[in-house]
């Protein structure tokens, strides 16, 4: 097992800087998820770790070894790809054993490792089948089994769930999380799906245009986003953003609607924002129906999305389209009016110019 260290890591494609200079530490046994929109550099970073892409400058360490110029095959890393990358002419058993055979490992040890991984992933009954006879979820388990038998220092996952349907994606996601806890191996997982990131990671690395925006536990990036990009990317539905003018303890929306800011923010956030313009951020689940609060905002529901366990209501506030998450027991209908107020201590204030959070 091994830690990973990156220092001022730079990757260009031609003259275009995909990763302009990145520093990141991943601890031994840690499960880290790289998340961000398409084109943010997360898959490129994973390929750099795997040795499939060279870097232009900087340093990359796996354990205590600087691996900038170490070939992929010698880095002791196993990678699980989005498209499974199984050999179609081989059985599951042969796919899992192939890399070990190439190492010259003896057959009894190969058989033992394959049997152990197959039992762990519940694919023992598939060992003599070929990939075309398996479902997408079964193929993904085989791909993971092929990685497990190698007993690598680091596991890399490149969007391995994106080809699965929603139900199967949730199932395999739980299996990978359980696998990480059982193996206690360093794992780096790439996804554009923030739900995968939130449910699986020990720590999340949020990226934008090759630059790390925030590193933290799922709770940290959700509850204390460092800027508007992180706040808008983490959470589903996305955070509502409302331009406001701060006047003492009062927040004023662009349409003139005003309400008290007392108790809405973490300590010192309002004081740091001071007077002037800012951006108010409130997650849909933190807009509370508050009929007993005179300061509640009176909104008109324009669209309703029943989700079973809760209901999403769409509305306009200060000329901005917003979403709230309410109890299905309310049974709201388009045209209904609801008194909403941000939950105490759950709202956020951001600098309108830089997007940075006021703390």
C-alpha positions in Angstrom: 0.0 0.0 0.0 1.2 3.6 -0.6 0.5 7.2 -0.3 0.5 9.6 -3.3 2.1 13.0 -3.4 1.9 15.5 -6.3 3.9 18.7 -6.2 3.4 21.5 -8.8 2.3 18.9 -11.3 1.9 20.4 -14.8 0.3 18.7 -17.8 0.0 20.3 -21.3 -1.6 19.1 -24.5 0.4 21.1 -27.0 0.2 24.7 -25.7 -3.0 24.0 -23.8 -2.5 23.6 -20.0 -4.9 20.8 -18.9 -3.3 20.9 -15.4 -1.5 24.2 -14.8 0.2 23.3 -11.5 -1.3 21.0 -8.9 -0.4 20.0 -5.4 -2.2 17.1 -3.7 -1.5 14.5 -1.0 -3.4 11.2 -0.8 -2.8 9.2 2.4 -2.1 5.5 2.5 -5.4 3.5 2.6 -7.5 6.6 1.7 -10.4 6.6 -0.8 -10.2 9.8 -2.7 -12.7 10.9 -5.3 -11.8 13.4 -8.1 -14.9 15.1 -9.2 -15.8 17.9 -11.6 -17.4 18.7 -14.9 -16.3 17.2 -18.2 -13.0 18.7 -19.2 -11.8 19.7 -15.7 -8.7 17.5 -15.9 -9.7 14.7 -13.5 -9.3 11.8 -16.0 -6.1 13.3 -17.3 -4.8 13.4 -13.7 -5.8 9.7 -13.2 -4.0 8.7 -16.4 -0.9 10.6 -15.2 -1.0 8.6 -11.9 -1.3 5.4 -13.9 1.7 6.3 -16.1 -0.5 6.4 -19.3 0.3 10.1 -19.7 3.6 11.9 -19.1 3.9 15.1 -17.2 5.6 18.3 -18.4 7.0 19.3 -15.0 6.6 18.8 -11.3 6.9 15.7 -9.1 4.8 12.6 -8.6 5.5 10.2 -5.7 3.9 6.9 -5.0 5.1 5.9 -1.6 8.6 7.2 -1.3 9.4 6.7 -5.0 9.4 9.5 -7.5 7.7 7.9 -10.5 7.8 10.7 -13.1 9.8 8.5 -15.5 8.7 5.1 -14.2 6.7 3.0 -16.8 3.1 2.2 -16.1 3.8 -1.5 -15.8 6.3 -0.9 -13.0 4.2 1.4 -10.8 2.3 -1.4 -9.1 -1.0 0.3 -9.9 -4.3 -1.4 -11.1 -6.8 0.5 -13.1 -10.5 -0.2 -13.6 -11.8 1.5 -16.8 -15.2 2.8 -17.8 -15.6 0.3 -20.6 -14.4 -2.7 -18.6 -11.5 -3.5 -21.1 -12.0 -7.3 -20.8 -10.5 -9.7 -23.3 -13.6 -11.0 -25.2 -12.0 -14.3 -26.2 -11.1 -15.2 -22.6 -13.2 -16.6 -19.8 -13.6 -14.6 -16.6 -11.1 -16.8 -15.0 -8.6 -16.2 -17.8 -9.2 -12.5 -17.7 -8.5 -12.4 -14.0 -5.4 -14.6 -14.2 -3.8 -13.1 -17.3 -1.7 -10.3 -15.6 -0.5 -12.8 -13.0 0.6 -15.3 -15.7 2.5 -12.5 -17.4 4.4 -11.9 -14.2 5.4 -15.6 -14.2 3.4 -16.4 -11.0 2.9 -20.1 -10.3 -0.5 -21.6 -11.1 -1.5 -22.6 -7.5 -1.0 -19.0 -6.3 -2.9 -17.7 -9.3 -5.8 -20.0 -8.7 -5.9 -19.0 -5.0 -5.9 -15.3 -5.8 -8.6 -15.7 -8.5 -10.8 -17.8 -6.2 -10.4 -15.3 -3.3 -11.3 -12.3 -5.5 -14.2 -14.1 -7.1 -15.6 -15.0 -3.7 -15.2 -11.4 -2.5 -17.1 -10.1 -5.5 -19.7 -12.9 -5.7 -18.7 -13.9 -9.3 -17.6 -17.5 -8.6 -20.4 -18.9 -10.8 -19.3 -16.8 -13.8 -15.6 -17.9 -13.9 -16.1 -20.1 -16.9 -18.2 -17.6 -18.9 -16.9 -15.2 -21.5 -17.6 -11.4 -21.1 -20.4 -11.4 -23.7 -22.4 -13.7 -21.5 -22.4 -11.2 -18.6 -24.4 -8.2 -17.7 -22.8 -4.8 -17.4 -22.7 -5.0 -13.6 -21.1 -8.5 -13.8 -18.5 -7.3 -16.2 -17.6 -4.4 -13.9 -17.2 -6.9 -11.1 -14.8 -9.0 -13.3 -12.9 -5.8 -14.1 -12.5 -5.1 -10.4 -11.6 -8.7 -9.7 -8.8 -8.5 -12.3 -7.5 -5.5 -10.4 -7.8 -7.1 -7.0 -5.8 -10.3 -7.9 -2.8 -8.1 -8.6 -2.7 -6.8 -5.0 -1.5 -3.4 -6.2 -0.3 -0.5 -4.1 -3.0 1.8 -5.6 -6.4 1.2 -7.3 -7.5 3.7 -9.9 -11.1 3.9 -11.1 -12.0 5.9 -14.3 -15.7 6.5 -14.2 -16.5 2.8 -13.8 -20.2 3.2 -13.2 -21.2 5.5 -16.1 -22.3 2.6 -18.4 -24.6 1.1 -15.8 -28.3 1.9 -15.3 -29.4 3.8 -12.2 -30.3 0.8 -10.0 -27.2 -1.1 -10.9 -25.0 2.0 -10.5 -26.2 2.3 -6.9 -25.6 -1.4 -6.2 -22.0 -1.4 -7.6 -21.3 1.9 -5.9 -22.0 0.3 -2.6 -19.9 -2.8 -3.5 -16.9 -0.6 -4.4 -17.3 1.3 -1.1 -17.5 -2.0 0.9 -14.5 -3.3 -1.1 -12.4 -0.3 -0.1 -13.2 -0.9 3.5 -12.3 -4.6 3.2 -9.1 -4.2 1.2 -7.8 -1.0 2.9 -5.9 -0.1 -0.2 -5.3 3.4 -1.5 -8.0 4.2 -4.1 -8.5 7.1 -6.5 -11.9 7.3 -8.2 -12.8 9.7 -11.0 -16.4 10.7 -11.6 -18.5 13.6 -12.8 -21.4 12.4 -10.6 -21.3 14.3 -7.3 -23.7 11.8 -5.7 -21.0 9.1 -6.3 -18.4 11.4 -4.8 -20.5 12.2 -1.7 -21.5 8.6 -0.9 -18.1 6.9 -1.5 -15.2 9.2 -0.6 -13.1 9.6 2.5 -12.2 12.9 0.9 -13.4 14.7 -2.2 -11.2 16.7 -4.6 -13.3 19.2 -6.5 -11.7 20.3 -9.8 -12.4 23.0 -12.3 -10.2 23.7 -15.4 -7.3 21.6 -13.9 -7.3 23.6 -10.7 -8.3 22.1 -7.3 -11.2 24.2 -5.9 -11.5 22.4 -2.6 -10.4 19.2 -0.8 -12.3 17.9 2.1 -14.6 15.2 3.5 -18.0 15.0 1.9 -19.5 16.8 4.9 -17.0 19.6 4.6 -17.5 20.3 0.9 -21.3 20.1 1.4 -21.6 22.1 4.5 -18.7 24.6 4.1 -18.1 25.1 0.4 -15.1 27.4 -0.2 -16.6 29.1 -3.3 -19.7 29.3 -5.5 -18.4 26.7 -7.9 -18.1 24.0 -5.2 -21.4 25.1 -3.7 -23.2 24.8 -7.0 -21.5 21.5 -8.1 -21.9 19.6 -4.8 -25.5 18.9 -3.9 -28.6 17.8 -5.9 -30.5 19.8 -6.8 -27.9 22.5 -6.9 -27.7 25.4 -4.4 -29.9 28.4 -5.1 -27.9 31.6 -5.7 -29.5 35.0 -5.1 -27.9 38.4 -5.5 -28.5 40.5 -2.4 -27.6 43.8 -0.9 -26.5 43.7 2.7 -27.8 46.5 5.0 -26.8 45.8 8.5 -28.9 42.8 9.6 -31.1 43.0 6.5 -30.8 41.3 3.2 -32.5 42.9 0.2 -33.2 41.1 -3.1 -33.1 42.8 -6.5 -36.9 43.1 -6.6 -36.8 45.0 -3.3 -37.9 42.1 -1.1 -36.1 42.2 2.2 -35.7 39.9 5.2 -33.7 39.5 8.3 -30.3 37.9 8.1 -30.1 37.3 11.9 -29.2 33.7 12.6 -29.0 32.6 9.0 -25.2 32.3 8.7 -22.3 30.8 10.5 -20.6 33.2 13.0 -18.8 36.2 11.4 -19.9 35.5 7.8 -22.3 38.5 7.8 -19.7 40.6 9.5 -17.0 39.7 6.9 -19.4 40.4 4.1 -20.2 43.8 5.7 -22.3 46.3 3.7 -22.9 46.2 -0.1 -23.5 43.5 -2.6 -23.1 39.8 -2.1 -24.6 36.5 -3.2 -26.8 34.5 -0.9 -26.6 30.7 -1.3 -29.3 28.4 0.0 -29.7 24.7 -0.7 -33.2 23.5 -1.6 -33.4 21.3 1.4 -32.5 24.3 3.7 -35.5 26.3 2.6 -38.0 25.7 5.3 -41.8 26.2 5.2 -42.2 28.7 8.1 -45.8 29.9 8.4 -45.2 31.2 11.9 -42.3 33.4 10.9 -43.3 36.9 9.9 -40.0 37.3 8.0 -40.7 34.3 5.8 -40.7 34.9 2.0 -44.0 34.5 0.3 -43.4 32.5 -2.9 -45.6 31.2 -5.7 -45.1 27.6 -6.8 -44.6 27.4 -10.6 -43.7 23.7 -11.0 -43.9 20.6 -8.7 -41.7 17.5 -9.0 -42.9 14.7 -6.7 -40.0 12.4 -5.7 -41.8 10.1 -3.3 -39.7 10.8 -0.1 -39.9 14.5 -0.8 -41.1 17.0 -3.3 -39.3 19.7 -5.3 -41.1 23.0 -5.8 -39.9 25.5 -8.4 -40.5 29.3 -8.0 -39.1 32.7 -8.7 -37.4 34.8 -6.0 -36.0 38.2 -6.7 -36.2 37.4 -10.4 -34.1 34.2 -10.0 -35.4 30.7 -10.7 -35.1 28.7 -7.4 -35.9 25.2 -6.1 -37.1 24.1 -2.7 -37.3 20.7 -1.2 -40.4 20.2 0.9 -42.4 17.4 2.6 -44.7 15.5 0.3 -47.3 15.8 3.0 -47.8 19.4 1.9 -49.1 18.3 -1.5 -48.2 21.6 -3.2 -49.7 22.5 -6.5 -48.7 25.1 -9.2 -50.1 28.4 -8.1 -50.0 27.7 -4.4 -48.2 30.1 -2.2 -45.7 29.0 0.5 -43.9 30.9 3.2 -40.2 29.9 3.0 -37.2 30.9 5.0 -33.6 29.7 5.0 -32.9 27.4 8.0 -30.9 28.9 10.8 -27.1 28.6 10.2 -27.5 26.9 6.9 -27.3 29.8 4.4 -24.1 31.0 2.8 -22.7 34.3 1.6 -20.3 34.7 -1.3 -18.4 37.5 -2.8 -20.2 38.5 -6.0 -16.9 39.3 -7.8 -14.6 36.4 -6.8 -17.2 33.8 -5.8 -15.3 33.1 -2.6 -17.3 32.3 0.5 -17.4 34.7 3.4 -16.5 32.8 6.6 
